[in-house]
Amino acid sequence: MKTILIIDDDAKMLELLKHYLRNEEVKVLTASDGEEGLSLFESSVVDLVIIDIFMPNMDGIQTIMELKQKNPECSILVISGGGEFTGLEYLKQAKALGAKEALVKPFTQKDLLATVQGMLA
């Protein structure tokens, strides 16, 4: 069974993503910020990280850099809704740092599942 780590400071978004993934044969771990996410990443075998850009303590960009330093092969899906232009710039930066895919909030369950399935294949 594949393991997905979701890192997002928005509790409602964490629950929504877990709900979207409920029928997939995956184990879902959640973290509310980058520091907690890195701790879970280090203590678990993680196949995919879904990470928000804008978070307190350690933002998504910094967390992506740390994840890639710990495991360059780490598969990362970055998500953001931080404004039409600002959010898109950060998504581009995240992809330049090693995120494989990016989704702009709000996205559909269908879009998320198609992206996750493609990344886990």
N, C-alpha and C positions, 0 to 999 in steps of 0.2 A: 504494500500500500504506500502510495506517495504521500509526502507531508508538505503542506503549504503553511508558511508563516505569514500572517497578515499583520502589518505594523501601521497603525492609524490612531491618532489621538481622539478621534470622534467615535464614541461608544456605539452610536446608532449605525455608523458606517461599518464598524466591525461586525455588528449583529446582522446587518444586511448582507455583507459579503459571506458570512457563515451560512446564512439562509440560502443565498444563491448557490453555494457549493454543497448543500445538504444531500443531494442525490448523487453526487459524484463519489467515487470510491477513493476518498482522500481523507487524511487526518488533518485537521485544521488547528493550528496554534495561533494565539493572538497576543499582541503586545500593544500597549498604549503610547509608547514612544521609542525612539531609536535605541536608547540605552537598554531598555527591557528587551527589545527585539534582538539586539546583539547577544545578550545573555542567553536567550532561548536558542539562537542560532548556534552558539558555541556548545550548548549542552544537548542538542538534538541533531538528528540527520534530517536536513531540510532540502527538499527537491526544488521548491519555488518560493520566492519571497515576493509578496505583494506589499508595496510600500507607498504611503502618502508622502508628499513633498513637505507640506507645511505642518510642522509639529513643534511643540515646546521641547526644551532640554537639548535634544539632538535632532536636527531636521533631516528630511529624507536624503538630501544631497550628501551631507556628512555621513549618514548611516550607509548609503550606497558605497561611498569610498572605503569605509571600514569593512563592510561585507566583502568587497572585492579584494581588499588586502588580506583578509582571512582566508578567502577561497575565490581565486580568480575565475573559476568555472561556475560560480554561483549564478543561478538563473533568476533574474529580477524583472518584475512587472511594476512599473511606476504608475501611480494614479494621482491626479490633482484636479482641483476645481478652483484654484486660487486666482481666478480672474482670467478673462479671455486672453489678454496679452502676456501678463506676468506669468500665469500658470503655464502657458505654452512655452515660454522661454526656459522655465525651469525643467519642463519635460524634455526639451531638446538637450539641455545640459546633463540631465540624468542619463539620457541615452548615450551621450558622448562619454560619460563615465563608466558605462558598461551595462546599463539597463537594456534588456533585449527588446522589451515592448513598453508602450505607454498608452494609457486610456485617460481621456478627459472626462471628469465628472460633469454632469450625470451620464452614466452609461447604462446600457440595458443588461439584463441577466444573460441574454443571448450573446452579446458582445463579450462579456466577461468570460463566459464558459468557452466560447470559441477560442479566445486568446489563451486561456489557461490550458485547454486541451492541446492546442498547438505547441505550447511551451513544454508540456509534460510528455509529449509524444517522442 
